Amino acid sequence: MAEQLLKQLDYLGAKTFLEPWLSLKLNMGEALELGNISPDFNAIISLGGDGTLLRSVPVAAKNNVPVLGINMGHIGFLMEASAHQISDVAKKLVKSDFQIEKRMLLSACVNSEQNYFILNDIALMRGKNPSSIAVEALADDENIFKVHGDGILVSTPTGTTGYSISAGGPVISPELDCIAVVPICSHVLHHRPVVLPIDKRITLIAEKAQLGRTHQVVIDGQISLEFENK
């Protein structure tokens, strides 16, 4: 499918760049690491499933480059086109015959260290810890709830059709700007998801892990960070 798309774009006079492994495999286009994309690019094309597109989002956001998803996965909630539309997609891209749909992102700081852009969700969970953990959620220093269970998920409207809906969260239109805070397998039955405005600063705090056990932070299902006794 990538080869077919490249041939179409080449025929239409577009200059294309591919991740090095794909450029080598197809012997087409110019090799370029995803992280080296600049604001000069017109678009990033993601062929695959939602996970493939999510991997490109932080780079796209930093450089203000739109992303087009072509679904080759199973569900493809985030994907705009399907594989059989490749010829039509190439023509519309080159002619700028498209509309850009804006989606809100979250910015997360983990343990006061690195910042991350998030299109779907971020979760603080028990990870490989065999027992439940206690996680407190705050909105601007005001307590929302304290969950004893598998953890807490913070989701954008875009992310509410992903992990959030499986955890019992609401489905929110991506046209809205808000944040969903969703308890994951809480032992307290009255804990329910909470939807907050985007001007709230959400803080998740986990109780210290038992010696030799870890907590896990998962970002957009792409990045997994483990922390011991923090």
Stockholm file with secondary structure:
# STOCKHOLM 1.0

chainA/1-230         MAEQLLKQLDYLGAKTFLEPWLSLKLNMGEALELGNISPDFNAIISLGGDGTLLRSVPVAAKNNVPVLGINMGHIGFLMEASAHQISDVAKKLVKSDFQIEKRMLLSACVNSEQNYFILNDIALMRGKNPSSIAVEALADDENIFKVHGDGILVSTPTGTTGYSISAGGPVISPELDCIAVVPICSHVLHHRPVVLPIDKRITLIAEKAQLGRTHQVVIDGQISLEFENK
#=GR chainA/1-230 SS CHHHHHHHHHHTTCCCEECHHHHHHHTCSEECCGGGCCTTCSCEEEEESHHHHHHHHHHHHHHTCCEEEEECSSCCTTCCEEGGGHHHHHHHHHTTCCCCCCCCCEEEESTTSCEEEESSEEEEECTTCSSCEEEEEEETTEEEEEEEESEEEEECTGGGGTHHHHTTCCCCCTTSCEEEEEEESCSSTTCCCEEEETTCCEEEEECCCCTTCEEEEEETTTEEEEEECC
#=GC SS_cons         CHHHHHHHHHHTTCCCEECHHHHHHHTCSEECCGGGCCTTCSCEEEEESHHHHHHHHHHHHHHTCCEEEEECSSCCTTCCEEGGGHHHHHHHHHTTCCCCCCCCCEEEESTTSCEEEESSEEEEECTTCSSCEEEEEEETTEEEEEEEESEEEEECTGGGGTHHHHTTCCCCCTTSCEEEEEEESCSSTTCCCEEEETTCCEEEEECCCCTTCEEEEEETTTEEEEEECC
//
